[in-house]
Amino acid sequence: MAKLKQTDKTLTIEIDTTNLDASQIRLIKSMSILIPQVLKTASEQEFFDGSAEFMRLCASIIKQTKFSESQKKLSDIPYANQALEYSIDILEEHMQKASVVTYDN
């Protein structure tokens, strides 16, 4: 569960890390640092490098989920890879339509 608190200049996100391990928490921290950098950069190289790193972190999060880890013990089906392939397919569809999903509150 996450709680959000926003002021004029800051956004505070509180995440319950009870069932997360240290590497999952590091991923969340890394992404939270990277998001504003990518959103605010005016540098082309930082934009591309940051975007690639953000997507790499997203893939890593998907691979480290509890569901994916628990399924490895039960089945040879590579659920994390399938989830990533499915996500990439959906992303490509949005790119071809030149549409981006936005969530404005």
NORMO-V405584 format. One record per pair of residues at least 24 apart in sequence whose ideal C-beta (glycine too) atoms are under 10 Angstrom apart, sorted by the first residue. I is the first residue (numbers start at 1). GAP is how many residues later the second one is. Records with the same first field share a line. If there is no record, write none. Layout:
I->GAP + GAP
This chain:
4->101
6->99
11->24 + 25
19->47
20->44 + 46
21->43 + 45 + 48
23->37 + 41
24->36 + 37 + 40 + 41 + 42
26->31 + 34
27->30 + 31 + 33 + 34 + 36 + 37
28->29 + 33
30->24 + 26 + 27 + 30 + 31
31->26 + 27 + 29 + 30
55->32 + 33 + 36
58->26 + 29
59->24 + 25 + 28 + 29
62->24 + 25
